[in-house]
Amino acid sequence: MEITVIINDVQKRALEHTMYDIQDWLQNAIDVRSESAIEELLKVETERLINDPYIQSIPANKNEIILNSPIETAKARTIRVEKEYAAGCNVCDNTPVQNISPEIDAIFNEALGRTV
């Protein structure tokens, strides 16, 4: 998969000041973060597979485990949480989530188009 990143001249100049090669730095950042995510997914998915009484066999390699897992994407998880937040708390009479920082509350309100 190829991903394109668009930066302006000021960003390019600043990044060239701190990075030997922007493309190499970005590729390395993606490689390192994806390896961390792979390990996290393997742990979660392997535990789920082992604990599911209906699973009779587990794939033999990590690529198969990850590619066949029903793990929720960050985008889907964010949308779900935003919908849950908009609907209010189920255990507190449909009032907003308690003990949330004012900064996070403001972010949710802005994302949901709420005015306070």
C-alpha positions, 0 to 999 in steps of 0.5 A: 500500500502506498500512502501519500503525505502532503507537507508545505515548504515550511514543514519540509524545511523544518523537517529537513532540519531535524531529519536526515531523510523525511521518507526514511524517517516516516517509513521507520516510524510506521514500521516501529508503530506497526510492529507494536500494534501487531504484538498488541493484536496478537496478544488480544486475538490469541487470548480471544481465540484460546478462550472461545469454546467454539474455536477448534483451531488457531492459525499457525502464523501471526499474519493469518491471526491478524488478517482474520481477526474481527478486531475493531478499527480505531476509526470504528471504535471512535465512531462507536464511542462518539455515538455512545457519548452523544446518547449519554450514559446508560447507567446515569439517566442519560446524562453525559459521561462523568469524570471526564476532563473539561478538555476532552469534553470540549473536544467531544462537544465540538466534534458532535456539533454541540454548543455549551 
